[in-house]
Amino acid sequence: MAEKKIKIGLVGIGRAGWGMHSREIEKYQDLYEVVAAMDPDAARLTEIAKRFKGCKTYQDFDKLLADKNVELVVVANRSPEHTPYALKAAQAGKYVFVEKPIALTYDDAKKLLAASKKYPGKIFCRHNRRFESAFNHIKQIIDSGLLGEVFLIKRRCHSFQRREDWQSIIDCGGGQLNNWGPHIIDQGVQFLDCKVKEVWGDLKKVEALGDAEDHVKIVLKGESGRVYDMEISGGVLFPEPVYTVYGTKGSLLLQSEGSKIQLKLLAEKQNFKHTISSRISPPITGAFGEPETVRFEERSFDVNPDWEVDIWSIYKYLFNTIRKGEKFPVKMEEAVEVVRITQVVKDMNPKFKTPDAEFVAKLDKIEKPACACAKKACAKKAPAKKAPAKKAAKK
Ligand SMILES: NC(=O)c1ccc[n+]([C@@H]2O[C@H](COP(=O)([O-])OP(=O)(O)OC[C@H]3O[C@@H](n4cnc5c(N)ncnc54)[C@H](O)[C@@H]3O)[C@@H](O)[C@H]2O)c1
């Protein structure tokens, strides 16, 4: 017998709520039904009610929580609201699917972790890029040992964007560390496949029009010694390959999303001239390393992991967890580790401080629904005198 559909209350009908979640839910309409939606913007509620017939609409989150029909609350509003909304929904006895970043601070992430222990099997994190085909295929290749001992993985998300929305403004919870960071850090932690021992990060504002960082460079080193070197940047005009992987037996390259995976491997069974280094001084006319013929094997193929996934699949896994009791592939502890790393990088770059929660709450009331962040005035629009003083470099 087919399991009952999961009844969703969708919170935040923006680019993610409307453009991603709604489309994904439509794809899995045999598994889900949107029975309610919440957004302060009445016009968006009208649109969502047209899209999902019979969907109740609310401008007040408490009213959505009081709707007994809602089983799963999807938290897809702005980033600073994720932790408080997720906690409230869990306390109300709902399942929760919380967008990334699950929290803006490590302390908040730990609150979610505590809640996930208090309400086991209720809170799930939307780290949907864990289901990216390229990520999964490349991880399979690394794990297979084909490249030998993999010592460096370089991951790039390069673009050139004069970004002007709230995602470019600190007080709105913007910045690429909170935006793309959770995805690319999460992938890195998975690639390292061991405890992260060292974190180094640099944040810069390059082209975006707000005050938040649009250039993120992070280097993670795992206990195994493997290094993950990632960049997310909106200020790059010569984008580097999205993946470059170096191992002792070969290298891997994925130039861009949608291109083929390229491998260059040391050919097996070849007789090398030398098998050991010499301590004796070479002749004064000698070369720096005596040339020898090394044979390589080159392969290239489409991205097509064994584990058939795409970034929408996360909704399928969520259904199987809630209805069939299967394990959810993204653990809360893993999402919390991502926020820990984010926090370390923020602390190294205090100029790009975490927004003050009280200030953000005020901003919410003053500006929503039609925040004019895009006009560069987000922080300025809030009457400065009424807003509480911003704390410096909040943890
Ligand atoms: N996982 C992903 O792939 C992915 C992709 C895009 C965005 N996101 C995340 O989704 C979140 C939303 O991003 P977006 O680009 O859709 O933003 P957006 O500004 O386009 O949409 C936010 C929506 O929330 C509504 N809103 C504002 N205050 C609210 C409140 N208090 N309660 C409920 N709704 C409220 C706004 O009216 C708007 O409709 C961000 O945190 C972002 O990080 C995730």
The ligand as a MOL file (V3000), in Angstrom:
LIG
                    3D

  0  0  0     0  0            999 V3000
M  V30 BEGIN CTAB
M  V30 COUNTS 44 48 0 0 0
M  V30 BEGIN ATOM
M  V30 1 N 19.3620 24.9670 -0.7250 0
M  V30 2 C 19.4240 25.7280 -1.7860 0
M  V30 3 O 19.8210 25.2810 -2.8610 0
M  V30 4 C 19.0040 27.1680 -1.7000 0
M  V30 5 C 18.9060 27.9400 -2.8480 0
M  V30 6 C 18.4760 29.2550 -2.7240 0
M  V30 7 C 18.2130 29.7740 -1.4730 0
M  V30 8 N 18.3450 29.0010 -0.3670 0 CHG=1
M  V30 9 C 18.0610 29.5500 0.9620 0
M  V30 10 O 16.6940 29.8880 1.0310 0
M  V30 11 C 16.5200 31.0220 1.8510 0
M  V30 12 C 15.6320 32.0120 1.1330 0
M  V30 13 O 16.3220 32.5250 0.0410 0
M  V30 14 P 15.5650 33.2270 -1.1710 0
M  V30 15 O 16.5780 33.4950 -2.1840 0
M  V30 16 O 14.3550 32.4310 -1.5020 0 CHG=-1
M  V30 17 O 15.0900 34.5830 -0.4820 0
M  V30 18 P 13.9330 35.5250 -1.0220 0
M  V30 19 O 14.1790 36.8680 -0.4650 0
M  V30 20 O 13.7760 35.3720 -2.4810 0
M  V30 21 O 12.6260 34.9190 -0.3360 0
M  V30 22 C 12.3890 35.0040 1.0370 0
M  V30 23 C 10.8890 34.9230 1.2530 0
M  V30 24 O 10.6480 34.9070 2.6490 0
M  V30 25 C 9.5910 35.8130 2.8930 0
M  V30 26 N 9.6850 36.2640 4.2900 0
M  V30 27 C 10.2620 37.3630 4.7650 0
M  V30 28 N 10.1280 37.3950 6.1150 0
M  V30 29 C 9.4760 36.2790 6.4530 0
M  V30 30 C 9.0400 35.7690 7.6820 0
M  V30 31 N 9.3130 36.3700 8.8330 0
M  V30 32 N 8.3950 34.5900 7.6750 0
M  V30 33 C 8.1610 33.9380 6.5140 0
M  V30 34 N 8.5440 34.3860 5.3220 0
M  V30 35 C 9.1910 35.5490 5.2950 0
M  V30 36 C 9.7660 36.9400 1.8960 0
M  V30 37 O 8.5690 37.6700 1.7160 0
M  V30 38 C 10.1350 36.1180 0.6540 0
M  V30 39 O 8.9820 35.6680 0.0010 0
M  V30 40 C 17.8920 31.5670 2.1520 0
M  V30 41 O 18.2020 31.3190 3.4840 0
M  V30 42 C 18.8220 30.8260 1.2420 0
M  V30 43 O 20.0620 30.5470 1.8550 0
M  V30 44 C 18.7120 27.7180 -0.4780 0
M  V30 END ATOM
M  V30 BEGIN BOND
M  V30 1 1 1 2
M  V30 2 2 2 3
M  V30 3 1 2 4
M  V30 4 1 4 5
M  V30 5 2 4 44
M  V30 6 2 5 6
M  V30 7 1 6 7
M  V30 8 2 7 8
M  V30 9 1 8 9
M  V30 10 1 8 44
M  V30 11 1 9 10
M  V30 12 1 9 42
M  V30 13 1 10 11
M  V30 14 1 11 12
M  V30 15 1 11 40
M  V30 16 1 12 13
M  V30 17 1 13 14
M  V30 18 2 14 15
M  V30 19 1 14 16
M  V30 20 1 14 17
M  V30 21 1 17 18
M  V30 22 2 18 19
M  V30 23 1 18 20
M  V30 24 1 18 21
M  V30 25 1 21 22
M  V30 26 1 22 23
M  V30 27 1 23 24
M  V30 28 1 23 38
M  V30 29 1 24 25
M  V30 30 1 25 26
M  V30 31 1 25 36
M  V30 32 1 26 27
M  V30 33 1 26 35
M  V30 34 2 27 28
M  V30 35 1 28 29
M  V30 36 1 29 30
M  V30 37 2 29 35
M  V30 38 1 30 31
M  V30 39 2 30 32
M  V30 40 1 32 33
M  V30 41 2 33 34
M  V30 42 1 34 35
M  V30 43 1 36 37
M  V30 44 1 36 38
M  V30 45 1 38 39
M  V30 46 1 40 41
M  V30 47 1 40 42
M  V30 48 1 42 43
M  V30 END BOND
M  V30 END CTAB
M  END
